[in-house]
Each structure stands twice: as C-alpha cells, then as structure tokens.
Amino acid sequence: MKKYLALALAIVMVVAAFAGCNKKEVEPNGWFNSYFTSAPPTVNPLVTQDTNPWTLIEYITGALYRQILNKDKDGWEWATDLAAEMPKQVDADGYVWEYKILKDMTWTNGDKITVDDWEFTFKEYANPVAQNLSASTMTKSSYGVLVNIYEYQMGEVTDWADVGYKKIDDYTFQCTFTTPLPGVSDAIRAVNRNIINKTVFEAGAMGDGTSNYGTDVATSPACGRFILTEWIPDAKYVLTRNPDYPHADDILIEGITYTCVPDANTALQLFEKGEIDKVDVAYTDWEAYEDDPRIYEYFNDSLMYFMVNLGNPNYNGLLGDLNYRQALYWGADRVEIADTLGVHTASRLMRKAVVANPATGQAFVEIPADYVPDGTKIFDAKKANEYLTKAYEKTGITGNTMRILFSETATHIKGAAEILQKQYKDVFGGKLVVEMHTVPSSQATKLRRWNPEDPTAYDTALGSLLPSASDPRATFNYYRSDYSPPRFCYANPEFDAWYAEAMSYDLEADNAKVIELCQKMEKQLLDDLVNIPLYERPNKVLFNEKITLPAGGYIVGWGFGEAYMTIK
C-alpha cells in the first residue's frame, strides 16, 4: 500500500510541476504615457457619460464581462471579467437569466466582492432620489430591463424586493426581465455595468442620493485592470497595473500616466520629445506625417450631422417640414466642405466606427446598401430652391433667419458652420439667412437635444452622436419615440416596430436579420431627414514606435486595445 501511495504522490508532484511550468507568469514592462485634453472630474459611472472619465472608469473598475480580441485579430468576442461563467437562461422563454461571479475577489480597500455589490450597483443606477445621469442605461436599456426597475426609479415601486433581481447566494444572482432576451449577448449587455464599491460610496453620501465617490484616489477603489494611484486635479492621473485583477496575466504593461494637455500643438510637441506615447494629429498636420510609420487612421465620434429641430414652433413650424429639410440637404455642397476641411463626404446615418458583426469586425457601412446616395453628388442648387419654395408656400412665409448652434472648441465644426453660412447665401440668396449661435462646449450637447419645455432652444446644430460602436442597433436607439430623455422630436410607429423587432434577435446568432432591420431603419431616417449627414472626419493618431498594439491597428467596435499593448 505504501508503494502505491508513494507512486501516487510522485504522480501528483509531477503533475503539479508541469502545472507550474504551464502557468503563465507575466512580468509586465514598459509604461504608457498619454494625455487628456480636459480633466476628468470624476470616475463615478453613475454621473458621467463623457469619454475621458470613462477611460479611467473602464480601467480601474470591473464589469461582469469584457470584450476581447478574437483569435484571428480581426474582430472581438465576449469573455468573462468578474463573472465566473457566461449567463445562463433559467426559464424556457428567456425572461430569467442567472449570473455567477468569481469567488475570492477583493477591492483594493480590502472589501470582498459578492453579489451584494452588484445589487448595490443596480440599485444606485435606479436611485429615485438622485436620478443619476446614467440611470437610463440601466432602467431603459434596449437590451433588457429588470422587472420594475424603471418604476423603482420613478418612485412608483418603493420596495426593491419587487424589482427583478434575486440573490441566490453570495456568488450567484438571477435577473427577471420585462421581455424575453434572445440570447447570451443581450443577457450580457442588459446588466454589464461597472461595479461600485458600497462601503466607499455610502461613506461619501451627501444626503441627497449622491456621493463624493470617485472624486480622488481615496474615493476611487479599484477591482479592474489598473489601480488609480495618483490624482492631481486638472494635471495628472496615474494608473498602476493591478496584480489581483482576475485576468492580470493579460496586462503586459506596468501602468499608464495621463497628463492634462488642452492644446493640440503642445501635445504634438510632447510626443516628439518622447514625453507622451500617443497623440491625436490635427488635420492641419496630416500632410507632415503622411508617410510616417507611426501613424494610424481610424473613425470614432467623427460623423458630423446637420441636426434640425423638428419640433421648433418658430417660423410657422418650418423646421418640421420635410421640404425645408430637403432644401437644406440639397443646398449643402459636401465636396467643398470635404476639400476645405480635409474630411470625407457623408451620406449615412451610421458612422464608420460601428461594427456590423463583432465576430468578423466588418463595419456596418461596408455592407452594400442601395438606398445610400453618393455623398459627392448630393449638392443641387436648383433642387434645393424648389424644395425651399414648397416649404415657404406650405408654411406661408417668404423668408427666414436660421441659427446654427455649435461649439467653437473643434476647429472643423466652426469651419463647417462658416462654409454652410456662405453656401446657403449663394444658393438661396436673401430667402434664407444663416446666423451663428456659438456656445461653450459644456452647453452644446445639452442645448441640441429636443426639450419639450424649451422647444426653441435651437434651430439647427452641428454635432455628432456617440452610441456604442459594438452594436449597430445602438445608433437607432436615439430615434425611438419613447427614448428618455428625448434626443430628437421624432415619432414613427413603423420605425419603432422595426427597432423592437431588431432587439428581439441576438446580434451574433441572428446577424443577417439584425442587419436587414438596421438598414430599414437607416433608410427611413434618411427619407425623413431627421438628421442630415454632412461629413465624416477621420481621426489620425501617432503611437510611439516602441508600442505594439494587440491587433496591429484599430478594430471596428473594439478600438486599439491599449490595455493589452506591449512596450519594448
């Protein structure tokens, strides 16, 4: 017996030795230095939707699931983050889904992570007192809404126990949704929120449902890929690799430093000095770096629309008349705009950064669509005047002065506004006068929303939309008649039906059907000219030559994957 025990022990030792040899031991090296053009004031996911804060939020906090590069490095797929496994459908119809999280996880402040943290996070999204800015991403999600969570937010349901969340044990919970979810990817998207630390949030409670959570290092505990180790307001943010992150072996750099550099020229100078490792290149400098091997082109929040306030009652409701929008559409010479600003003409409602099929990385705009006109051939002064005449006859006016709302922060936007002002003067003469309505960047996004309480806030505006690039359906979410708070004064029952049908399919499993419905919606919006596409501006960025990107470039719907870069 001892002989067999000795043999068994030897086998165990050999297996253990091989297991140790196969274990991936990562020694991260290199530090990534980048910059912000404006300082993130918070890393509280409840109260911000701006890009810079979310860069930090995504790095320091975890979610249940994450997007990872596929094996062919041409698309991405879902993988677990803080979850232990993929969601499981519990009932026959898809209303109830179960989620399991990893055991033995902790925050950097020592708090153990259990499903109570997820319950707290979901509950704070729906906090009826705070009415947080990001609440609708949870309480009005297109992918799936927990039973009664919106009613809880609105105060119509006061007991959280009546919401469709159920704790099974410390590491398992179930969610019951108001509609059946078509597949795993929607079950992920419906609940995949960045987790909040309950202890720290409650310690900083302000008494009005809000908290000082995420406003400095002490109030920003981490459980994600990096730890926020230094925060100098308006100056510097330092992230250090988190060795306790469940997937720490995937992180191959030691850390990231973000310096606040508002001026583009200063940022470019710092890059050339080697003080930062990545810099956005202004279009005025593109030619100088045209053949530089360090430059990458990509599209992000780059599709610029001429937004028309359909619900503005001024000018006898002229802006709501399709003939008038057709006049604006045909009266804009996109070729002149493109040649002047160094951009591309645009005739789509969907930006180039939006993926059609995550598995292949194919962009939505790469799929043939016969309803999309050539952006270089839209301009027609005669047709524009014919439409303007029809609009004036219908509304009973002979001319008007129209304001273009925009922020002067982006040079290309101001340039586009000035070009449109001149073009409309040349095309329409004195029948249409354009005035500039410039506002600070902090106000522009808010003012160019449809507001029933202030319907004349703007006439027209230049701006972009930034829905998720990982799902084409996200672009059309804004145009739903029940989108809250409303983005546009638009209601089309047929469009709503297509949107609801598209959301009833799984994006990956039923990709062809989802794309078919998305194309129907895009065509309808172009027919109705809810937004007038003008141009799309490529983004060009320089990376230090010491950096190797995981896919060698930009992946539509996923990005550059900077967290997974390697540095020589």
HUPELIN-V661718 format. One record per backbone hydrogen bond with DSSP energy under -0.5 kcal/mol. CO is the residue of the C=O (numbers start at 1). NH is the residue of the N-H. E is the energy in kcal/mol with one decimal. If there is no record, write none. Layout:
# HUPELIN-V661718
CO/NH/E, CO/NH/E
This chain:
# HUPELIN-V661718
1/5/-2.5, 2/6/-2.8, 3/7/-2.1, 4/8/-2.8, 5/9/-2.5, 6/10/-2.3, 7/11/-2.3, 8/12/-2.4, 9/13/-2.3, 10/14/-2.2, 11/15/-2.8, 12/16/-2.6, 13/17/-2.3, 14/18/-2.6, 15/19/-2.8, 16/20/-2.5, 17/21/-2.0, 18/22/-2.4, 19/23/-1.2, 23/25/-0.9, 24/26/-0.7, 25/27/-0.5, 26/28/-0.7, 30/254/-2.7, 30/255/-0.7, 31/33/-0.5, 32/34/-0.5, 32/257/-2.4, 33/277/-3.9, 33/278/-0.5, 34/259/-1.8, 36/261/-2.9, 43/45/-0.8, 44/47/-1.4, 46/134/-2.4, 50/54/-1.6, 51/55/-1.7, 52/56/-1.4, 53/57/-2.6, 54/58/-2.6, 55/59/-1.1, 56/60/-2.4, 57/61/-2.1, 59/225/-0.6, 59/226/-2.3, 60/223/-2.4, 60/224/-2.0, 62/195/-2.5, 63/82/-2.1, 64/81/-2.9, 64/83/-1.9, 66/68/-0.5, 66/79/-2.5, 68/77/-2.4, 70/73/-1.4, 75/70/-2.5, 77/68/-2.8, 79/66/-2.8, 82/102/-2.5, 88/98/-3.0, 94/181/-2.7, 95/177/-2.7, 96/90/-2.9, 96/91/-0.9, 97/175/-2.7, 98/88/-2.1, 99/173/-2.4, 100/84/-2.8, 100/85/-0.9, 105/113/-2.7, 107/110/-1.9, 111/107/-3.0, 112/114/-0.6, 114/117/-1.5, 114/118/-0.7, 115/119/-2.4, 116/120/-2.5, 117/121/-2.3, 118/122/-2.7, 119/123/-2.4, 120/124/-2.3, 121/125/-1.9, 122/126/-1.2, 124/127/-1.4, 127/131/-2.2, 132/135/-1.6, 134/137/-1.3, 135/138/-2.0, 135/139/-2.9, 136/140/-1.9, 138/141/-0.5, 145/178/-2.5, 146/149/-2.1, 146/150/-0.5, 147/164/-2.5, 148/152/-1.9, 149/153/-2.0, 150/154/-2.1, 151/156/-2.0, 151/157/-1.6, 152/155/-1.1, 158/160/-0.6, 159/162/-2.1, 160/163/-2.2, 163/165/-2.4, 164/176/-2.2, 166/174/-2.8, 169/172/-1.2, 170/115/-2.3, 171/101/-2.2, 172/168/-2.5, 172/169/-1.7, 173/99/-3.0, 174/166/-2.4, 175/97/-2.3, 175/177/-0.5, 176/147/-2.6, 183/187/-1.7, 184/188/-1.8, 185/189/-2.5, 186/190/-2.3, 187/191/-0.5, 188/191/-1.1, 188/192/-1.3, 191/193/-2.2, 196/198/-0.7, 197/201/-2.3, 198/202/-2.6, 199/203/-1.7, 200/204/-1.3, 202/205/-1.2, 204/212/-1.5, 210/206/-2.7, 210/207/-0.5, 212/215/-0.9, 214/43/-1.9, 217/220/-1.6, 219/214/-2.3, 222/108/-1.7, 225/242/-2.6, 226/224/-0.5, 227/229/-0.9, 227/240/-2.8, 230/238/-2.5, 231/233/-0.7, 232/235/-2.3, 232/236/-2.3, 235/260/-2.5, 236/232/-3.2, 237/258/-3.3, 238/229/-2.2, 238/230/-1.3, 239/256/-2.5, 240/227/-3.0, 241/243/-0.8, 242/245/-1.4, 245/248/-2.1, 247/250/-2.0, 248/251/-1.7, 250/252/-0.7, 252/29/-1.7, 254/241/-3.0, 255/32/-2.5, 256/239/-3.5, 257/34/-3.3, 257/259/-0.5, 258/237/-2.5, 259/36/-2.0, 259/261/-0.7, 263/267/-2.1, 264/268/-2.2, 265/269/-2.0, 266/270/-2.3, 267/271/-2.0, 268/272/-2.2, 269/273/-1.4, 270/275/-2.6, 270/276/-0.9, 271/274/-1.6, 277/544/-2.7, 279/542/-2.8, 280/282/-0.6, 282/285/-2.5, 283/286/-1.0, 285/289/-0.9, 286/289/-1.1, 287/290/-1.2, 289/292/-1.6, 292/295/-1.7, 294/543/-2.1, 296/541/-2.6, 298/539/-3.5, 300/302/-1.4, 302/304/-0.7, 302/537/-2.1, 303/305/-0.5, 304/534/-2.5, 304/535/-1.1, 305/307/-0.9, 305/463/-1.7, 306/532/-1.8, 307/461/-2.2, 308/310/-1.6, 309/312/-1.8, 313/317/-1.0, 314/317/-0.9, 314/318/-0.7, 314/319/-0.5, 315/318/-1.0, 317/320/-1.2, 318/321/-1.8, 321/325/-1.7, 322/326/-2.4, 323/327/-1.9, 324/328/-2.0, 325/329/-2.3, 326/330/-2.7, 327/331/-1.5, 329/332/-0.7, 330/380/-2.5, 331/333/-0.6, 332/334/-1.2, 333/337/-1.7, 334/338/-2.8, 335/339/-2.9, 336/340/-2.3, 337/341/-2.5, 338/342/-1.6, 338/343/-1.4, 344/536/-2.8, 351/354/-1.5, 353/557/-0.8, 354/364/-2.6, 357/360/-1.3, 357/361/-2.1, 357/362/-0.7, 358/76/-2.4, 362/356/-3.8, 362/357/-1.2, 363/366/-1.2, 364/367/-1.6, 369/372/-1.4, 371/373/-0.6, 373/375/-0.5, 374/377/-2.1, 375/378/-0.6, 380/384/-2.4, 381/385/-2.1, 382/386/-2.0, 383/387/-2.2, 384/388/-2.1, 385/389/-2.4, 386/390/-1.9, 387/391/-2.4, 388/392/-2.5, 389/393/-2.4, 390/394/-2.2, 391/395/-2.1, 392/396/-1.7, 392/397/-1.2, 400/402/-0.5, 400/433/-2.3, 402/435/-2.8, 403/405/-0.6, 403/460/-1.7, 404/437/-2.7, 405/462/-2.3, 406/439/-1.8, 407/410/-0.5, 409/411/-0.5, 410/414/-1.8, 411/415/-2.4, 412/416/-2.3, 413/417/-2.4, 414/418/-2.2, 415/419/-2.1, 416/420/-2.6, 417/421/-2.3, 418/422/-1.8, 419/423/-2.9, 420/424/-2.9, 421/425/-1.3, 422/426/-2.4, 423/427/-2.7, 424/428/-2.6, 425/429/-1.5, 428/431/-1.8, 429/432/-0.7, 431/400/-1.3, 433/402/-3.2, 435/404/-2.5, 437/406/-2.0, 439/408/-0.7, 440/443/-1.9, 440/444/-1.4, 441/445/-0.8, 443/447/-2.6, 444/448/-1.9, 446/449/-1.1, 451/454/-1.8, 452/455/-0.5, 454/457/-1.7, 459/309/-2.9, 460/405/-2.9, 460/459/-0.5, 461/307/-3.2, 461/463/-0.5, 463/305/-3.1, 468/471/-0.6, 469/355/-2.8, 471/474/-1.5, 472/475/-1.0, 472/476/-0.5, 473/476/-0.8, 473/477/-0.7, 474/477/-0.7, 474/478/-0.5, 475/478/-0.6, 476/479/-1.1, 477/480/-1.4, 478/487/-0.6, 478/488/-0.5, 480/483/-1.4, 487/450/-1.2, 488/490/-1.8, 492/496/-2.6, 493/497/-2.1, 494/498/-2.1, 495/499/-2.6, 496/500/-2.6, 497/501/-2.3, 498/502/-2.7, 499/503/-2.1, 501/504/-1.1, 502/505/-1.2, 506/510/-2.7, 508/511/-0.9, 510/514/-2.1, 511/515/-2.6, 512/516/-2.1, 513/517/-2.0, 514/518/-2.3, 515/519/-2.3, 516/520/-1.6, 517/521/-2.1, 518/522/-2.5, 519/523/-2.4, 520/524/-2.1, 521/525/-2.3, 522/526/-2.2, 523/527/-2.4, 524/528/-2.3, 525/529/-1.0, 525/530/-1.4, 530/308/-0.8, 531/533/-0.7, 532/306/-3.2, 534/346/-1.7, 535/304/-3.1, 536/344/-2.7, 536/538/-0.6, 539/298/-2.7, 540/281/-3.4, 541/296/-2.6, 542/279/-1.9, 544/547/-2.2, 546/568/-2.7, 547/549/-0.5, 548/566/-2.1, 549/552/-0.9, 554/556/-0.5, 555/558/-2.4, 555/559/-3.3, 559/555/-2.2, 561/564/-2.0, 562/565/-1.4, 566/548/-2.8
